[in-house]
């Protein structure tokens, strides 16, 4: 997964504002949401899914807790999708 750093975020904010696509506040909220969504996605795919697979293969560990962690990471993504306040698609 491509990295999305604070420097990338700042550049994206400036482009969104310069092109008149979003106000400063909208661009700030939107790009912060993207940053947090990326962090949760990386957490799911790099941490929780490998852990779940190991638990299922070895029949060790608390599988329900890992599934709960995945669910919570998905809820975090959902929160940030709503928090970004993007207009509905056409």
C-alpha positions as CSV (number, residue, x, y, z in Angstrom):
1,X,0.0,0.0,0.0
2,X,1.4,3.4,-1.0
3,X,2.4,5.5,1.9
4,X,0.5,8.8,2.6
5,X,2.7,11.0,4.9
6,X,1.9,14.3,6.6
7,X,4.0,15.9,3.8
8,X,1.7,14.2,1.2
9,X,-1.3,15.4,3.1
10,X,-0.1,19.0,3.2
11,X,0.5,18.9,-0.6
12,X,-3.0,17.5,-1.2
13,X,-4.6,20.2,1.0
14,X,-2.8,22.9,-1.0
15,X,-3.9,21.3,-4.4
16,X,-7.5,21.0,-3.3
17,X,-7.6,24.6,-2.1
18,X,-5.7,26.0,-5.1
19,X,-8.2,24.3,-7.5
20,X,-11.2,25.6,-5.6
21,X,-12.4,22.0,-4.9
22,X,-12.5,22.4,-1.1
23,X,-12.1,25.1,1.5
24,X,-9.2,25.0,3.9
25,X,-11.4,23.4,6.6
26,X,-12.9,20.8,4.2
27,X,-9.5,19.9,2.8
28,X,-8.1,19.6,6.3
29,X,-10.9,17.2,7.5
30,X,-10.8,15.2,4.2
31,X,-7.1,14.6,4.2
32,X,-7.0,13.8,7.9
33,X,-9.7,11.3,7.3
34,X,-7.7,9.8,4.5
35,X,-4.6,9.5,6.7
36,X,-6.6,7.8,9.5
37,X,-8.3,5.5,7.0
38,X,-4.9,4.4,5.6
39,X,-3.6,3.7,9.1
40,X,-6.6,1.5,9.9
41,X,-6.4,-0.4,6.5
42,X,-2.7,-1.1,7.1
43,X,-3.5,-2.3,10.6
44,X,-6.2,-4.7,9.2
45,X,-4.0,-6.1,6.4
46,X,-0.6,-6.1,8.1
47,X,-1.5,-7.0,11.6
48,X,-5.0,-8.4,12.2
49,X,-5.4,-10.7,9.1
50,X,-2.0,-12.4,9.4
51,X,-2.8,-12.8,13.2
52,X,-6.2,-14.3,12.4
53,X,-4.7,-16.7,9.8
54,X,-2.0,-17.9,12.3
55,X,-4.7,-18.4,15.0
56,X,-6.9,-20.4,12.6
57,X,-3.9,-22.5,11.4
58,X,-2.6,-23.3,14.9
59,X,-5.9,-23.2,16.7
60,X,-4.3,-21.0,19.3
61,X,-5.1,-17.5,20.6
62,X,-8.4,-15.7,20.9
63,X,-9.9,-15.7,17.5
64,X,-13.0,-13.8,18.6
65,X,-10.8,-11.0,20.0
66,X,-9.0,-10.7,16.7
67,X,-12.3,-10.6,14.8
68,X,-13.4,-7.9,17.2
69,X,-10.3,-5.9,16.5
70,X,-11.0,-6.1,12.7
71,X,-14.5,-5.0,13.3
72,X,-13.4,-2.0,15.3
73,X,-10.8,-1.0,12.7
74,X,-13.6,-1.2,10.1
75,X,-15.8,1.0,12.3
76,X,-12.9,3.5,12.6
77,X,-12.8,3.6,8.8
78,X,-16.6,4.1,8.6
79,X,-16.4,7.0,11.1
80,X,-13.7,8.7,9.0
81,X,-15.7,8.2,5.8
82,X,-18.6,10.0,7.4
83,X,-16.4,12.6,9.1
84,X,-14.8,13.6,5.7
85,X,-18.3,15.0,4.8
86,X,-18.0,14.3,1.1
87,X,-21.0,15.1,-1.0
88,X,-22.9,12.1,-2.3
89,X,-21.9,10.8,-5.7
90,X,-23.7,11.6,-8.9
